[in-house]
Amino acid sequence: MAACMRFTRRVWKSFVDNKGHDQQCFPNLKILEAKPGLLRASLKIEPYNLNRVGTVHGGLIMSLTDTAGSLAVATKGQFLTGVSVDIGTSFVKPGGRAGDELTVSAVVTGMGRSLAYTRVEFVNAAGQLAAYGHHTKYIGKSAGHENDVKFSDDGETVIEGKDVDVD
């Protein structure tokens, strides 16, 4: 497994181990791909992810915009992914029903010393764009953490920092 994938899964594990919002809302999120600046994940939709008409709740999509944007920042080697300063999502089609798989793609569109910008897209089980969002993170105080790493351009190896496998 590539170093970027190992690292990003390690960051996700730290989210889940915190037993906070992410663990409660989407504990079954699966990271499918992680390359520097790119994250792909999927989520099996559960009954508790639905709104009152039986489709994915918009709040779940908003929350996943936040989490996927954060994990995209992690693909750049940041263990602490900062705090949100701006987030928004547009809804295009229903995200799905219980039992469906929702696919998430997040891309880092820009990253400086204090801000990181991401774009997140959601594709429903029918292969349709269900929603898209943007997420801006303040990373000024989170950069330089002892667990941060630097990847090779392809994300296969850690070239600075410690490469630790997920438990």
C-alpha positions in Angstrom: 0.0 0.0 0.0 1.3 3.4 -0.9 2.5 5.7 1.9 -0.1 8.4 1.1 -2.9 5.8 1.5 -1.4 4.5 4.8 -1.1 8.0 6.2 -4.6 9.2 5.1 -6.1 6.0 6.7 -4.1 6.8 9.8 -5.6 10.3 10.0 -9.1 8.9 9.4 -8.5 6.4 12.2 -7.7 9.3 14.5 -11.0 10.9 13.5 -12.9 7.7 14.4 -10.9 7.0 17.5 -11.9 10.4 18.8 -15.5 9.0 19.0 -16.9 12.3 17.9 -19.1 13.4 15.1 -17.4 11.4 12.3 -17.7 8.1 14.3 -21.4 8.8 15.0 -22.4 9.9 11.5 -20.4 7.7 9.1 -18.3 5.1 10.9 -18.4 3.0 7.7 -16.7 5.5 5.5 -14.1 3.7 3.3 -11.1 5.3 1.8 -10.6 3.9 -1.6 -7.8 6.0 -2.9 -5.4 8.6 -1.5 -2.7 10.4 -3.6 -1.2 13.7 -2.8 -4.1 16.2 -3.3 -6.7 13.6 -4.1 -9.0 11.5 -2.0 -11.7 9.0 -3.1 -14.0 7.3 -0.6 -17.3 5.6 -0.4 -20.1 5.4 2.1 -22.8 2.7 2.4 -25.9 4.7 3.2 -27.6 3.5 6.4 -31.1 4.3 7.6 -29.8 6.9 10.0 -28.3 8.8 7.1 -31.7 9.5 5.6 -34.1 12.5 5.7 -37.9 12.1 6.2 -38.5 11.3 2.5 -36.1 8.4 2.6 -33.1 9.8 0.7 -29.7 10.9 1.9 -30.0 13.9 4.3 -28.4 17.1 3.1 -26.7 17.5 6.5 -24.8 14.2 5.8 -23.6 15.6 2.5 -22.5 18.9 4.2 -20.8 16.9 6.9 -19.0 14.7 4.4 -17.9 17.8 2.5 -16.1 18.9 5.7 -14.6 15.5 6.4 -13.6 14.6 2.9 -12.1 18.1 2.5 -10.1 17.5 5.7 -8.9 14.1 4.5 -7.9 15.6 1.2 -5.7 18.0 3.2 -4.3 14.9 4.9 -3.2 13.5 1.5 -0.8 16.4 1.4 0.9 15.1 4.6 -0.8 17.1 7.3 -1.8 15.0 10.3 -3.8 17.8 11.8 -6.1 19.1 9.1 -6.9 22.5 10.5 -10.3 24.1 11.1 -13.1 25.1 8.7 -13.4 28.7 7.8 -15.8 28.3 4.8 -17.9 25.4 3.5 -20.7 25.1 1.1 -22.5 22.4 -0.9 -24.9 22.5 -3.8 -27.4 19.6 -4.2 -28.0 18.3 -7.7 -29.8 14.9 -7.5 -30.8 12.6 -4.6 -27.7 11.0 -3.0 -29.4 7.6 -2.6 -31.4 5.5 -0.3 -30.5 3.0 2.5 -28.2 0.3 1.1 -26.8 2.4 -1.8 -23.2 3.4 -2.1 -22.3 7.1 -2.2 -18.9 7.8 -3.8 -17.0 10.9 -2.7 -14.0 12.6 -4.5 -12.1 15.4 -2.9 -9.3 17.4 -4.5 -7.0 20.0 -2.9 -7.4 23.0 -5.3 -4.9 25.2 -3.5 -2.8 25.1 -0.4 -0.7 27.9 1.2 0.9 28.5 4.6 -2.4 29.4 6.3 -5.3 28.2 4.0 -6.2 25.0 2.1 -9.0 24.9 -0.5 -10.8 21.8 -1.5 -13.6 20.7 -3.9 -15.7 17.7 -3.1 -18.0 15.8 -5.4 -20.6 13.2 -4.6 -21.8 10.5 -7.1 -24.9 8.4 -6.3 -25.3 4.7 -7.0 -26.8 5.5 -10.5 -23.5 7.3 -11.4 -25.1 10.7 -11.3 -23.5 13.8 -9.7 -25.6 14.2 -6.6 -23.8 17.2 -5.0 -20.6 19.2 -5.0 -19.1 21.4 -2.4 -16.1 23.5 -1.4 -14.2 23.6 1.8 -11.7 26.1 3.0 -9.5 25.2 6.0 -7.3 27.3 8.2 -4.1 25.3 8.5 -1.7 27.9 9.8 -1.5 26.5 13.3 -1.8 22.8 12.3 1.1 22.7 9.9 4.4 21.4 11.3 2.8 18.8 13.6 5.2 16.1 14.7 3.2 13.5 12.7 3.3 15.5 9.4 5.1 13.9 6.5 6.2 14.8 3.0 5.4 12.3 0.2 7.1 11.6 -3.1 5.2 13.2 -5.9 3.3 10.0 -6.6 2.6 9.4 -2.9 4.3 6.0 -2.9 6.9 6.8 -0.3 7.5 9.2 2.6 10.5 11.4 1.9 10.3 13.4 5.2 8.8 12.4 8.5 7.9 9.0 9.9 5.9 6.4 7.9 3.7 4.6 10.4 1.3 1.9 9.5 -2.4 1.9 10.6 -3.1 -0.5 13.5 
